[in-house]
Amino acid sequence: MKSHTFLNDFIKECAQEKPTTDDAKFVGWEELIFTLVGFGLKIILPELKEWVKMGATLITMKRLEIKKKLIKYAMERELDFPAAEQAAEVIANKIDEENITKIIRALESS
């Protein structure tokens, strides 16, 4: 239960980084973040676990890879690409050495 709360809080934190644009496409920003965190990160969970073993420096270096994998997931699911690309960047930037273990535990229990 606690892990679900953490994951929900992480999703809300990422969703606050909504891009400023005139485009009406961003109406579903929160849902997009939810999909990429809840399903996209879950797909790369084995990789996230390996990165934790290698240390905080590697997590920072792997942010680009996380972003690319989330974008790939979004493209496969035919999500709004420009918004998905921005959402993937927000999510990747929010993952750090302090929260990655909690994210992994939350994804495993969901």
Backbone as JSON Lines, residues from 0, in Angstrom:
{"i":0,"aa":"M","n":[0.83,-1.2,0.0],"ca":[0.0,0.0,0.0],"c":[0.87,1.25,0.0]}
{"i":1,"aa":"K","n":[1.92,1.25,0.83],"ca":[2.8,2.4,0.9],"c":[3.49,2.64,-0.44]}
{"i":2,"aa":"S","n":[3.84,1.55,-1.14],"ca":[4.5,1.69,-2.43],"c":[3.57,2.32,-3.47]}
{"i":3,"aa":"H","n":[2.28,1.99,-3.39],"ca":[1.33,2.61,-4.31],"c":[1.23,4.11,-4.04]}
{"i":4,"aa":"T","n":[1.27,4.49,-2.78],"ca":[1.23,5.89,-2.41],"c":[2.45,6.6,-2.96]}
{"i":5,"aa":"F","n":[3.63,5.98,-2.83],"ca":[4.85,6.59,-3.35],"c":[4.75,6.76,-4.86]}
{"i":6,"aa":"L","n":[4.29,5.74,-5.56],"ca":[4.18,5.81,-7.02],"c":[3.19,6.89,-7.43]}
{"i":7,"aa":"N","n":[2.07,7.0,-6.73],"ca":[1.1,8.06,-7.03],"c":[1.71,9.44,-6.8]}
{"i":8,"aa":"D","n":[2.48,9.58,-5.72],"ca":[3.14,10.85,-5.45],"c":[4.18,11.18,-6.52]}
{"i":9,"aa":"F","n":[4.92,10.16,-6.97],"ca":[5.91,10.35,-8.03],"c":[5.22,10.79,-9.32]}
{"i":10,"aa":"I","n":[4.11,10.18,-9.64],"ca":[3.34,10.54,-10.85],"c":[2.86,11.98,-10.74]}
{"i":11,"aa":"K","n":[2.32,12.36,-9.58],"ca":[1.86,13.74,-9.39],"c":[3.0,14.74,-9.52]}
{"i":12,"aa":"E","n":[4.17,14.39,-8.96],"ca":[5.33,15.27,-9.04],"c":[5.76,15.46,-10.5]}
{"i":13,"aa":"C","n":[5.78,14.37,-11.26],"ca":[6.13,14.47,-12.68],"c":[5.08,15.27,-13.45]}
{"i":14,"aa":"A","n":[3.82,15.07,-13.13],"ca":[2.73,15.74,-13.84],"c":[2.75,17.25,-13.62]}
{"i":15,"aa":"Q","n":[3.35,17.7,-12.53],"ca":[3.43,19.14,-12.27],"c":[4.36,19.85,-13.25]}
{"i":16,"aa":"E","n":[5.19,19.1,-13.94],"ca":[6.13,19.67,-14.91],"c":[5.48,19.84,-16.29]}
{"i":17,"aa":"K","n":[4.19,20.03,-16.31],"ca":[3.44,20.16,-17.56],"c":[4.04,21.27,-18.42]}
{"i":18,"aa":"P","n":[4.29,20.97,-19.7],"ca":[4.88,21.99,-20.57],"c":[3.93,23.15,-20.79]}
{"i":19,"aa":"T","n":[4.48,24.31,-20.93],"ca":[3.66,25.49,-21.22],"c":[3.55,25.61,-22.73]}
{"i":20,"aa":"T","n":[2.33,25.49,-23.2],"ca":[2.08,25.55,-24.63],"c":[0.63,25.97,-24.87]}
{"i":21,"aa":"D","n":[0.39,26.49,-26.04],"ca":[-0.96,26.86,-26.43],"c":[-1.72,25.67,-26.98]}
{"i":22,"aa":"D","n":[-1.01,24.61,-27.26],"ca":[-1.56,23.45,-27.92],"c":[-2.53,22.7,-27.01]}
{"i":23,"aa":"A","n":[-3.69,22.4,-27.5],"ca":[-4.7,21.69,-26.72],"c":[-4.38,20.21,-26.56]}
{"i":24,"aa":"K","n":[-3.34,19.72,-27.23],"ca":[-2.98,18.31,-27.14],"c":[-2.59,17.9,-25.72]}
{"i":25,"aa":"F","n":[-2.21,18.83,-24.89],"ca":[-1.7,18.5,-23.58],"c":[-2.79,18.34,-22.53]}
{"i":26,"aa":"V","n":[-4.01,18.2,-22.95],"ca":[-5.12,18.0,-22.03],"c":[-4.92,16.71,-21.23]}
{"i":27,"aa":"G","n":[-4.37,15.69,-21.84],"ca":[-4.18,14.41,-21.18],"c":[-2.8,14.21,-20.6]}
{"i":28,"aa":"W","n":[-2.14,15.28,-20.2],"ca":[-0.77,15.21,-19.67],"c":[-0.66,14.25,-18.49]}
{"i":29,"aa":"E","n":[-1.55,14.35,-17.52],"ca":[-1.49,13.51,-16.33],"c":[-1.64,12.03,-16.7]}
{"i":30,"aa":"E","n":[-2.55,11.74,-17.62],"ca":[-2.76,10.36,-18.05],"c":[-1.54,9.82,-18.78]}
{"i":31,"aa":"L","n":[-0.9,10.68,-19.55],"ca":[0.3,10.29,-20.26],"c":[1.43,9.96,-19.28]}
{"i":32,"aa":"I","n":[1.6,10.8,-18.29],"ca":[2.62,10.56,-17.25],"c":[2.3,9.24,-16.54]}
{"i":33,"aa":"F","n":[1.04,9.04,-16.17],"ca":[0.62,7.81,-15.49],"c":[0.96,6.58,-16.33]}
{"i":34,"aa":"T","n":[0.66,6.64,-17.62],"ca":[0.92,5.51,-18.51],"c":[2.41,5.22,-18.62]}
{"i":35,"aa":"L","n":[3.2,6.26,-18.8],"ca":[4.64,6.04,-18.96],"c":[5.3,5.57,-17.67]}
{"i":36,"aa":"V","n":[4.85,6.06,-16.53],"ca":[5.42,5.61,-15.26],"c":[4.91,4.21,-14.93]}
{"i":37,"aa":"G","n":[3.6,4.05,-14.94],"ca":[3.0,2.8,-14.49],"c":[3.24,1.62,-15.41]}
{"i":38,"aa":"F","n":[3.33,1.86,-16.69],"ca":[3.49,0.76,-17.64],"c":[4.85,0.8,-18.35]}
{"i":39,"aa":"G","n":[5.28,2.0,-18.75],"ca":[6.56,2.12,-19.45],"c":[7.74,1.77,-18.57]}
{"i":40,"aa":"L","n":[7.77,2.32,-17.35],"ca":[8.88,2.0,-16.44],"c":[8.83,0.53,-16.01]}
{"i":41,"aa":"K","n":[7.62,-0.01,-15.92],"ca":[7.5,-1.41,-15.49],"c":[8.16,-2.34,-16.51]}
{"i":42,"aa":"I","n":[8.09,-1.98,-17.77],"ca":[8.71,-2.8,-18.81],"c":[10.23,-2.82,-18.66]}
{"i":43,"aa":"I","n":[10.82,-1.71,-18.24],"ca":[12.28,-1.67,-18.11],"c":[12.73,-1.91,-16.66]}
{"i":44,"aa":"L","n":[11.85,-2.46,-15.85],"ca":[12.14,-2.73,-14.45],"c":[13.42,-3.57,-14.26]}
{"i":45,"aa":"P","n":[13.63,-4.63,-15.03],"ca":[14.88,-5.4,-14.84],"c":[16.14,-4.53,-15.04]}
{"i":46,"aa":"E","n":[16.09,-3.63,-16.0],"ca":[17.22,-2.74,-16.22],"c":[17.4,-1.76,-15.06]}
{"i":47,"aa":"L","n":[16.3,-1.24,-14.55],"ca":[16.37,-0.32,-13.42],"c":[17.03,-1.01,-12.22]}
{"i":48,"aa":"K","n":[16.7,-2.26,-12.0],"ca":[17.29,-3.01,-10.9],"c":[18.81,-3.15,-11.07]}
{"i":49,"aa":"E","n":[19.23,-3.4,-12.3],"ca":[20.67,-3.52,-12.56],"c":[21.38,-2.19,-12.33]}
{"i":50,"aa":"W","n":[20.74,-1.1,-12.71],"ca":[21.36,0.21,-12.56],"c":[21.55,0.56,-11.09]}
{"i":51,"aa":"V","n":[20.62,0.12,-10.25],"ca":[20.73,0.39,-8.81],"c":[21.99,-0.27,-8.27]}
{"i":52,"aa":"K","n":[22.27,-1.46,-8.73],"ca":[23.45,-2.19,-8.27],"c":[24.74,-1.47,-8.66]}
{"i":53,"aa":"M","n":[24.71,-0.71,-9.73],"ca":[25.91,-0.06,-10.24],"c":[26.16,1.32,-9.64]}
{"i":54,"aa":"G","n":[25.19,1.85,-8.92],"ca":[25.42,3.1,-8.22],"c":[24.74,4.32,-8.82]}
{"i":55,"aa":"A","n":[24.79,5.39,-8.06],"ca":[24.09,6.63,-8.39],"c":[24.62,7.3,-9.66]}
{"i":56,"aa":"T","n":[25.9,7.24,-9.88],"ca":[26.48,7.88,-11.05],"c":[25.91,7.28,-12.33]}
{"i":57,"aa":"L","n":[25.76,5.98,-12.34],"ca":[25.23,5.32,-13.52],"c":[23.78,5.71,-13.77]}
{"i":58,"aa":"I","n":[23.0,5.86,-12.71],"ca":[21.6,6.26,-12.86],"c":[21.52,7.6,-13.59]}
{"i":59,"aa":"T","n":[22.38,8.52,-13.2],"ca":[22.41,9.82,-13.85],"c":[22.75,9.67,-15.33]}
{"i":60,"aa":"M","n":[23.71,8.82,-15.62],"ca":[24.12,8.62,-17.0],"c":[23.05,7.89,-17.81]}
{"i":61,"aa":"K","n":[22.25,7.09,-17.17],"ca":[21.25,6.28,-17.86],"c":[19.93,7.02,-18.11]}
{"i":62,"aa":"R","n":[19.83,8.25,-17.66],"ca":[18.58,8.99,-17.85],"c":[18.2,9.08,-19.33]}
{"i":63,"aa":"L","n":[19.17,9.29,-20.19],"ca":[18.88,9.37,-21.63],"c":[18.32,8.04,-22.13]}
{"i":64,"aa":"E","n":[18.87,6.95,-21.63],"ca":[18.37,5.64,-22.04],"c":[16.95,5.41,-21.54]}
{"i":65,"aa":"I","n":[16.67,5.82,-20.31],"ca":[15.31,5.71,-19.77],"c":[14.35,6.5,-20.66]}
{"i":66,"aa":"K","n":[14.74,7.73,-21.0],"ca":[13.91,8.58,-21.85],"c":[13.65,7.9,-23.19]}
{"i":67,"aa":"K","n":[14.68,7.36,-23.81],"ca":[14.52,6.71,-25.12],"c":[13.58,5.51,-25.04]}
{"i":68,"aa":"K","n":[13.7,4.74,-23.97],"ca":[12.84,3.56,-23.83],"c":[11.39,3.95,-23.57]}
{"i":69,"aa":"L","n":[11.18,5.02,-22.81],"ca":[9.81,5.49,-22.59],"c":[9.21,6.04,-23.89]}
{"i":70,"aa":"I","n":[10.01,6.73,-24.68],"ca":[9.54,7.23,-25.97],"c":[9.18,6.07,-26.89]}
{"i":71,"aa":"K","n":[10.03,5.05,-26.9],"ca":[9.75,3.86,-27.71],"c":[8.44,3.22,-27.27]}
{"i":72,"aa":"Y","n":[8.25,3.1,-25.96],"ca":[7.0,2.55,-25.44],"c":[5.8,3.38,-25.9]}
{"i":73,"aa":"A","n":[5.94,4.7,-25.82],"ca":[4.85,5.6,-26.23],"c":[4.55,5.45,-27.72]}
{"i":74,"aa":"M","n":[5.58,5.32,-28.53],"ca":[5.37,5.16,-29.97],"c":[4.66,3.84,-30.28]}
{"i":75,"aa":"E","n":[5.07,2.77,-29.59],"ca":[4.43,1.47,-29.79],"c":[2.95,1.51,-29.4]}
{"i":76,"aa":"R","n":[2.62,2.33,-28.41],"ca":[1.23,2.43,-27.93],"c":[0.47,3.56,-28.63]}
{"i":77,"aa":"E","n":[1.13,4.19,-29.6],"ca":[0.55,5.28,-30.4],"c":[0.04,6.43,-29.53]}
{"i":78,"aa":"L","n":[0.83,6.77,-28.51],"ca":[0.51,7.93,-27.68],"c":[0.95,9.19,-28.4]}
{"i":79,"aa":"D","n":[0.41,10.32,-28.03],"ca":[0.74,11.6,-28.65],"c":[2.25,11.83,-28.55]}
{"i":80,"aa":"F","n":[2.94,11.76,-29.7],"ca":[4.39,11.76,-29.67],"c":[5.04,13.01,-29.07]}
{"i":81,"aa":"P","n":[4.7,14.22,-29.51],"ca":[5.4,15.37,-28.9],"c":[5.21,15.43,-27.38]}
{"i":82,"aa":"A","n":[4.03,15.16,-26.93],"ca":[3.76,15.19,-25.49],"c":[4.47,14.03,-24.8]}
{"i":83,"aa":"A","n":[4.47,12.86,-25.42],"ca":[5.13,11.69,-24.83],"c":[6.63,11.92,-24.7]}
{"i":84,"aa":"E","n":[7.2,12.57,-25.68],"ca":[8.63,12.87,-25.64],"c":[8.95,13.79,-24.46]}
{"i":85,"aa":"Q","n":[8.13,14.8,-24.27],"ca":[8.33,15.72,-23.15],"c":[8.07,15.02,-21.82]}
{"i":86,"aa":"A","n":[7.04,14.19,-21.77],"ca":[6.73,13.46,-20.53],"c":[7.86,12.49,-20.18]}
{"i":87,"aa":"A","n":[8.41,11.82,-21.17],"ca":[9.52,10.89,-20.93],"c":[10.73,11.62,-20.36]}
{"i":88,"aa":"E","n":[10.98,12.81,-20.87],"ca":[12.11,13.6,-20.35],"c":[11.87,14.01,-18.9]}
{"i":89,"aa":"V","n":[10.66,14.44,-18.59],"ca":[10.32,14.83,-17.21],"c":[10.51,13.64,-16.28]}
{"i":90,"aa":"I","n":[9.98,12.48,-16.67],"ca":[10.07,11.29,-15.83],"c":[11.53,10.89,-15.62]}
{"i":91,"aa":"A","n":[12.3,10.84,-16.69],"ca":[13.71,10.45,-16.59],"c":[14.48,11.4,-15.69]}
{"i":92,"aa":"N","n":[14.19,12.68,-15.79],"ca":[14.89,13.66,-14.96],"c":[14.52,13.57,-13.49]}
{"i":93,"aa":"K","n":[13.33,13.04,-13.2],"ca":[12.88,12.92,-11.81],"c":[13.43,11.66,-11.13]}
{"i":94,"aa":"I","n":[13.93,10.71,-11.9],"ca":[14.49,9.5,-11.31],"c":[15.9,9.8,-10.84]}
{"i":95,"aa":"D","n":[16.14,9.52,-9.56],"ca":[17.48,9.76,-9.02],"c":[17.84,8.64,-8.05]}
{"i":96,"aa":"E","n":[19.04,8.74,-7.49],"ca":[19.52,7.69,-6.6],"c":[18.7,7.57,-5.32]}
{"i":97,"aa":"E","n":[17.99,8.62,-4.96],"ca":[17.18,8.6,-3.74],"c":[15.83,7.92,-3.94]}
{"i":98,"aa":"N","n":[15.28,7.97,-5.16],"ca":[13.94,7.42,-5.34],"c":[13.87,6.18,-6.22]}
{"i":99,"aa":"I","n":[14.94,5.81,-6.87],"ca":[14.85,4.68,-7.81],"c":[14.49,3.37,-7.11]}
{"i":100,"aa":"T","n":[15.03,3.14,-5.94],"ca":[14.7,1.92,-5.2],"c":[13.22,1.89,-4.83]}
{"i":101,"aa":"K","n":[12.69,3.04,-4.43],"ca":[11.27,3.13,-4.08],"c":[10.4,2.92,-5.32]}
{"i":102,"aa":"I","n":[10.83,3.46,-6.44],"ca":[10.09,3.27,-7.7],"c":[10.06,1.8,-8.06]}
{"i":103,"aa":"I","n":[11.21,1.14,-7.96],"ca":[11.28,-0.29,-8.28],"c":[10.34,-1.09,-7.39]}
{"i":104,"aa":"R","n":[10.38,-0.85,-6.07],"ca":[9.5,-1.57,-5.15],"c":[8.03,-1.31,-5.47]}
{"i":105,"aa":"A","n":[7.71,-0.08,-5.78],"ca":[6.31,0.27,-6.09],"c":[5.85,-0.41,-7.37]}
{"i":106,"aa":"L","n":[6.69,-0.44,-8.38],"ca":[6.32,-1.08,-9.64],"c":[6.19,-2.59,-9.46]}
{"i":107,"aa":"E","n":[7.05,-3.17,-8.66],"ca":[6.98,-4.62,-8.41],"c":[5.69,-5.01,-7.7]}
{"i":108,"aa":"S","n":[5.23,-4.16,-6.82],"ca":[4.03,-4.51,-6.04],"c":[2.73,-4.07,-6.71]}
{"i":109,"aa":"S","n":[2.84,-3.38,-7.83],"ca":[1.6,-2.94,-8.5],"c":[1.14,-3.95,-9.53]}
